[in-house]
Amino acid sequence: MKKIVPDPPAFTLPDAAECTPESLDRAAANRALDYYLTDHRPVRIAGSCTYAIPNSVNLEAALAQASDLLRCMGATANEAGNGLHGAQRDVVLSIVHLAELARAYVDKSLDCLVTH
């Protein structure tokens, strides 16, 4: 049987009444630090990646590739939207808009990139 309601907090009400505001603040700060200072990404085995980007790729090349991929994504979604009508067309064409917006940010990053 699946449980819909989550478990109650670890401490009971008498325990909470005995806590001082300082100890609650310290506990909250410790939880926040534990969350933000530990790496939550799962470990990826190099052989399990569908697309492996070599570490030797520089920032400019990576941004240029991302810009090209976003351009292709927008063109593909635009073509897919041509055969649709109504809400489905609106959803597909919103993908075009998001891809163009993301591409504009990538292109702006490329323009501002200082080459050495």
N, C-alpha and C positions, 0 to 999 in steps of 0.2 A: 504494500500500500504506500502510495506517495504522500508525503506530508506537504500540505499547501502552506502552512504557517511556519516561519522560521523559528529556530530555537530561541528561548528567551536569553537575555544578557547573562554573562557568566557570573555576575555578582547579584546578590539578592538586595531587596530594598533596605534592610538594616545595614548592610555593608555600604550602600550608597549614602546613607545618612551619616555614616561615620567618616566619609571622605571629606577632606578639606578642599576648598576651591583650588589651592595651590597644587595638591596632589592630582586633582583631575586635570588641571592645565598641563602638568608635567607628563601625565600619561598620554594626553592628546598630542603633545609635542613629540613624544617618543614614537607614537604610532605614525605621525606624519613624516618624521625623519626616516623611520624604517621603510616607509613606502617609497619616498623619493630618493633615498640614497642606495637602495638595492636595485639591481637590474632585474626587471620583471620579464624581459624577453626570454622566450624559451631558447635553449641551446640548439643551434641548427648544425647538423652534420653536413659538411661540404658536399658530399655525394648525394644528399637528399634534395638539393635545391633544383627547381625546375630550370631557372635561369641563373647562371653563375656569372656575376660581374667581377672581373679580375680587380684585385687591389691596386693594380697599376694605372687604372683609369683616373685621369685627373678631373678636376671639378668642371672645367670648361667643356670637356668632351662629354661628361655625364649630363650636363645641362643641355647641350646641343642635342644629344640623343633623346632626352626627355621631351624637348620641344618637338622633335620630329615625330615621336610616338603620340604626343597629344594632337598634333596636326592630323595624323592618320586616324586617330580615334574620332576626331570631329568629323572628318570626311566620311568615315564609315557610318557613324550615327546619322549624319545628314542624308546619306543615300538610303539608309534603312527607314528613315522617317518619311521619305517621299511616297512610299506605298501605303502609309497608314493614314487614319482619319481620327478626329476627335481627341479624346484624352490620351490614347496611346501615342498619337503623333506628338502631342504636347510633351509627354514624358521623354520620348526619344530626342526631341529637339532641345529639351532642357539639358540633356547630356552634351549636346553640341555646345550649348552656351557655357556649361561648366568646363568643358575641355578647352574652349577658347580663352576663358578667364584664367585657367591654370597655365595655359601656354603663354599668356601675356605676362604673368608673374615670372615664369621661367625665362622668357626673353628679356624682361627687365633685369633679372639677375645676371644674365649673360652680358647685357649692355654695361652694367655697373662693375663687372668683374675686372679687376686690375691684373693684367698679365705681367709677368716678370721676365 
